[in-house]
């Protein structure tokens, strides 16, 4: 029997995106409304692409200068 490779999830609900980013669902909504995070909308459902969340993290990453 062939082992199946697990499917990697790419789209996250706003609740899941909040958990991933360590923010509230409303904070994620505000990021979307303010243009800080793109959304994927299908009908009334709103999702966030994991690639966009990774880009958001990389963009806001800072290193402390001593």
C-alpha positions as CSV (number, residue, x, y, z in Angstrom):
1,X,0.0,0.0,0.0
2,X,1.3,3.4,-1.0
3,X,1.8,6.0,1.8
4,X,0.0,9.2,1.0
5,X,1.7,12.5,1.6
6,X,-0.3,14.8,3.9
7,X,-1.8,17.8,2.1
8,X,-0.3,21.1,3.3
9,X,-2.9,23.7,4.2
10,X,-2.5,27.0,2.4
11,X,-5.6,29.0,3.3
12,X,-6.4,29.8,6.9
13,X,-9.6,31.2,8.4
14,X,-9.3,34.5,10.2
15,X,-9.4,32.6,13.6
16,X,-6.6,30.3,12.4
17,X,-4.6,33.2,11.0
18,X,-5.0,35.0,14.3
19,X,-3.6,32.0,16.1
20,X,-0.8,31.6,13.6
21,X,0.2,35.3,14.0
22,X,-0.4,35.5,17.7
23,X,-3.1,38.1,17.3
24,X,-6.8,38.3,17.8
25,X,-9.3,37.7,15.0
26,X,-10.2,41.4,15.0
27,X,-6.6,42.3,14.8
28,X,-6.3,40.2,11.6
29,X,-9.4,41.9,10.2
30,X,-7.9,45.3,10.9
31,X,-4.7,44.2,9.1
32,X,-6.7,43.2,6.1
33,X,-8.9,46.4,6.1
34,X,-5.7,48.6,6.4
35,X,-4.0,46.8,3.5
36,X,-1.4,45.2,5.7
37,X,-2.4,41.6,4.8
38,X,-4.1,40.4,1.6
39,X,-7.3,38.3,1.8
40,X,-8.7,35.5,-0.3
41,X,-12.4,36.0,-0.5
42,X,-14.8,33.3,-1.9
43,X,-18.3,34.4,-1.5
44,X,-18.7,35.6,2.1
45,X,-15.8,33.5,3.4
46,X,-12.5,35.3,4.0
47,X,-9.2,33.4,4.2
48,X,-5.6,34.4,4.5
49,X,-2.8,32.7,2.5
50,X,0.0,31.3,4.6
51,X,2.5,32.8,2.2
52,X,1.1,36.2,2.8
53,X,1.3,35.6,6.6
54,X,5.0,34.6,6.2
55,X,5.7,37.7,4.1
56,X,4.0,39.8,6.8
57,X,6.2,38.3,9.5
58,X,9.4,38.7,7.4
59,X,8.5,42.3,6.6
60,X,8.0,43.2,10.3
61,X,10.9,41.3,11.6
62,X,13.5,43.5,13.4
63,X,16.9,42.9,14.8
64,X,18.0,44.7,17.9
65,X,21.1,46.8,17.3
66,X,23.4,46.9,20.4
